[in-house]
């Protein structure tokens, strides 16, 4: 009988241990951050509004990282600055209404000579592409402040460390580093820098990050993967470590 009781106690102990281990494993798995790449190439603010329900809000993120405006300022998908501001406000309002926190990034610098091979100079008027970009970024910063959402000046960071131009070390694609005359999208190293900067911001500000939606255009999309060349991919890797 003593032997039986001991065996029974051991079995109970093993059962409790297994349940505890399973609970810990489940907790560890559930604690793993989810990062969704919701970028689509060519999108402007109008496009984001059209797909925000299914591509962002449906995931019920606790944090949405928003970057949009590059296509709004260019000739093919142009949105006048007044309408851009209205669209941006509406996007942020919808995200906030869903109880997600918002981190807004401004748009990256570009290499203007390359840009002007795809968009006519006269389209930008006297202000030129750099003036148009400054106008868009000013709106982003203003709206972020008014809506009291988080703002990350990625434009300043790329201007400071990106070596934008023709050199191979540029964080923006060019002939030397990517064999193309892009001048707009980040290189693989550029995406890595973006991922690190967003991660550091999230950690420093102690933002929720169990489920993060990265919402935007092709600069968010990258190569579309969650394990290769996109800032959401690098962000997921860093958050999972």
C-alpha positions as CSV (number, residue, x, y, z in Angstrom):
1,X,0.0,0.0,0.0
2,X,2.9,2.3,0.8
3,X,4.4,1.5,-2.6
4,X,1.1,2.3,-4.3
5,X,0.7,5.6,-2.5
6,X,4.2,6.6,-3.5
7,X,3.6,5.7,-7.1
8,X,0.3,7.6,-7.0
9,X,2.1,10.6,-5.5
10,X,4.7,10.5,-8.2
11,X,2.1,10.3,-11.0
12,X,0.2,13.2,-9.5
13,X,3.5,15.2,-9.3
14,X,4.4,14.3,-12.9
15,X,0.9,15.3,-14.0
16,X,1.1,18.7,-12.3
17,X,4.6,19.2,-13.7
18,X,3.3,18.4,-17.3
19,X,0.4,20.8,-16.9
20,X,2.8,23.5,-15.6
21,X,5.2,23.0,-18.4
22,X,2.4,23.1,-21.0
23,X,1.1,26.3,-19.5
24,X,4.5,27.9,-19.7
25,X,5.0,26.7,-23.2
26,X,1.6,28.1,-24.2
27,X,2.4,31.4,-22.5
28,X,5.7,31.6,-24.2
29,X,4.1,31.0,-27.6
30,X,1.3,33.4,-27.0
31,X,3.8,36.0,-25.9
32,X,5.6,35.8,-29.3
33,X,4.9,39.1,-31.1
34,X,2.9,39.1,-34.3
35,X,4.0,41.5,-37.0
36,X,1.9,41.9,-40.1
37,X,3.3,43.5,-43.3
38,X,0.4,45.4,-44.7
39,X,2.3,47.4,-47.3
40,X,1.2,47.5,-50.9
41,X,3.3,49.0,-53.7
42,X,1.9,52.2,-55.3
43,X,-0.5,53.0,-52.5
44,X,-1.4,56.5,-51.5
45,X,-3.7,57.7,-48.7
46,X,-6.8,57.0,-50.8
47,X,-5.8,53.4,-51.3
48,X,-5.1,52.9,-47.6
49,X,-8.5,54.2,-46.7
50,X,-10.1,51.8,-49.1
51,X,-8.4,48.8,-47.6
52,X,-7.9,49.8,-43.9
53,X,-10.7,47.6,-42.6
54,X,-9.5,44.3,-44.1
55,X,-5.7,44.9,-44.1
56,X,-5.3,46.7,-40.8
57,X,-8.2,47.0,-38.4
58,X,-9.3,43.4,-38.9
59,X,-6.2,42.2,-37.2
60,X,-7.0,44.2,-34.1
61,X,-3.4,45.4,-33.6
62,X,-2.3,47.0,-30.3
63,X,0.1,49.0,-32.4
64,X,-0.1,50.3,-36.0
65,X,3.0,51.7,-37.6
66,X,1.9,54.0,-40.4
67,X,4.0,55.3,-43.3
68,X,2.3,56.9,-46.3
69,X,2.8,59.9,-48.5
70,X,5.5,59.1,-51.0
71,X,3.0,58.3,-53.8
72,X,0.6,61.1,-52.8
73,X,3.3,63.6,-53.7
74,X,4.2,62.1,-57.1
75,X,2.6,62.5,-60.5
76,X,1.1,59.1,-61.0
77,X,-1.0,58.9,-57.8
78,X,-1.0,62.6,-56.8
79,X,-3.2,63.7,-54.0
80,X,-3.3,67.5,-53.3
81,X,-1.8,68.4,-50.0
82,X,-5.1,69.6,-48.5
83,X,-6.8,66.2,-49.4
84,X,-3.7,64.3,-48.2
85,X,-4.0,65.9,-44.8
86,X,-7.7,65.0,-44.6
87,X,-7.0,61.5,-45.6
88,X,-4.2,61.1,-43.1
89,X,-6.4,62.4,-40.3
90,X,-9.1,60.0,-41.2
91,X,-6.7,57.0,-41.3
92,X,-5.4,57.9,-37.9
93,X,-8.9,58.5,-36.5
94,X,-10.0,55.0,-37.7
95,X,-7.0,53.3,-36.2
96,X,-7.4,55.1,-32.9
97,X,-11.1,54.3,-32.8
98,X,-10.1,50.6,-33.0
99,X,-8.1,51.1,-29.8
100,X,-4.8,50.6,-31.5
101,X,-1.9,52.9,-30.7
102,X,-0.4,54.7,-33.7
103,X,3.2,55.3,-34.6
104,X,3.5,57.6,-37.7
105,X,6.7,57.8,-39.7
106,X,7.4,60.6,-42.2
107,X,8.6,59.8,-45.7
108,X,12.2,59.1,-46.7
109,X,14.5,61.3,-48.6
110,X,15.1,60.5,-52.3
111,X,17.7,61.0,-54.9
112,X,16.1,63.8,-57.0
113,X,17.8,63.3,-60.3
114,X,16.6,59.7,-60.5
115,X,13.1,60.8,-59.4
116,X,12.9,63.3,-62.2
117,X,13.5,60.6,-64.9
118,X,10.0,59.2,-63.9
119,X,8.1,62.3,-63.0
120,X,8.1,65.6,-65.1
121,X,9.9,68.5,-63.4
122,X,7.1,70.9,-64.2
123,X,4.7,68.7,-62.2
124,X,6.4,69.9,-59.0
125,X,6.3,73.6,-59.9
126,X,8.8,76.0,-58.3
127,X,9.0,74.1,-55.1
128,X,10.5,71.0,-56.8
129,X,10.4,67.5,-55.4
130,X,12.3,68.4,-52.2
131,X,9.8,71.2,-51.5
132,X,6.9,68.9,-52.1
133,X,8.4,66.3,-49.8
134,X,9.0,68.9,-47.0
135,X,5.3,70.0,-47.3
136,X,4.1,66.4,-46.9
137,X,6.4,65.7,-44.0
138,X,5.3,69.0,-42.3
139,X,1.7,67.8,-42.5
140,X,2.6,64.4,-41.1
141,X,4.3,66.0,-38.1
142,X,1.5,68.4,-37.5
143,X,-1.3,65.8,-37.7
144,X,0.7,63.5,-35.4
145,X,1.0,66.2,-32.8
146,X,-2.6,67.2,-33.0
147,X,-3.8,63.7,-32.7
148,X,-1.3,63.0,-29.9
149,X,0.1,59.9,-31.6
150,X,3.7,58.8,-31.7
151,X,5.9,60.3,-34.4
152,X,9.2,59.0,-35.8
153,X,11.3,61.2,-38.0
154,X,12.7,58.5,-40.3
155,X,13.5,61.2,-42.9
156,X,16.0,62.9,-40.6
157,X,17.6,59.6,-39.7
158,X,18.1,58.6,-43.4
159,X,19.4,62.1,-44.2
160,X,21.9,61.8,-41.3
161,X,23.2,58.2,-41.9
162,X,21.9,57.2,-45.3
163,X,24.5,58.8,-47.6
164,X,21.7,59.5,-50.2
165,X,23.2,59.8,-53.7
166,X,25.3,57.8,-56.1
167,X,27.7,56.1,-53.7
168,X,27.4,52.4,-53.2
169,X,27.0,52.9,-49.4
170,X,23.7,54.8,-49.9
171,X,20.8,53.3,-48.0
172,X,18.5,54.3,-50.9
173,X,18.8,52.1,-54.1
174,X,21.0,53.4,-56.9
175,X,23.0,52.1,-59.9
176,X,26.1,51.3,-57.7
177,X,24.3,49.3,-55.0
178,X,21.3,47.9,-56.8
179,X,22.0,48.2,-60.5
180,X,19.0,50.4,-61.0
181,X,18.1,54.1,-61.0
182,X,15.5,53.9,-58.3
183,X,16.5,56.6,-55.9
184,X,13.5,56.1,-53.7
185,X,13.3,52.6,-52.0
186,X,15.7,51.4,-49.4
187,X,18.5,48.9,-50.0
188,X,18.5,45.7,-47.9
189,X,20.7,47.6,-45.4
190,X,18.3,50.5,-45.5
191,X,15.4,48.2,-44.5
192,X,17.6,46.8,-41.7
193,X,18.2,50.3,-40.4
194,X,14.5,51.1,-40.5
195,X,13.7,47.9,-38.6
196,X,16.3,48.7,-35.9
197,X,15.1,52.3,-35.6
198,X,11.4,51.3,-35.3
199,X,12.3,48.6,-32.8
200,X,14.4,51.0,-30.6
201,X,11.6,53.5,-30.7
202,X,9.0,50.9,-29.6
203,X,11.3,49.8,-26.8
204,X,12.2,53.2,-25.6
205,X,8.6,54.4,-25.5
206,X,7.4,51.1,-24.1
207,X,4.8,50.8,-26.8
208,X,2.6,47.7,-26.9
209,X,3.9,45.2,-29.5
210,X,2.1,41.9,-29.1
211,X,0.4,42.5,-32.4
212,X,1.8,45.1,-34.8
213,X,0.5,46.0,-38.2
214,X,2.9,47.9,-40.5
215,X,0.6,49.8,-42.8
216,X,1.8,51.6,-45.9
217,X,3.1,51.5,-49.4
218,X,6.0,49.8,-51.2
219,X,8.5,51.1,-48.6
220,X,6.6,49.1,-46.0
221,X,6.1,46.2,-48.3
222,X,9.8,45.8,-49.3
223,X,10.1,42.4,-50.9
224,X,6.8,41.4,-49.2
225,X,8.4,38.8,-47.0
226,X,8.4,38.4,-43.2
227,X,11.9,36.9,-43.2
228,X,13.9,38.8,-45.8
229,X,14.1,42.4,-47.0
230,X,11.5,44.6,-45.4
231,X,11.5,46.7,-42.3
232,X,8.5,44.6,-40.8
233,X,10.7,41.5,-41.3
234,X,13.6,43.0,-39.3
235,X,11.2,44.4,-36.7
236,X,9.6,40.9,-36.2
237,X,13.1,39.3,-35.8
238,X,14.2,41.9,-33.2
239,X,10.9,41.7,-31.2
240,X,11.1,37.9,-31.1
241,X,14.6,37.8,-29.7
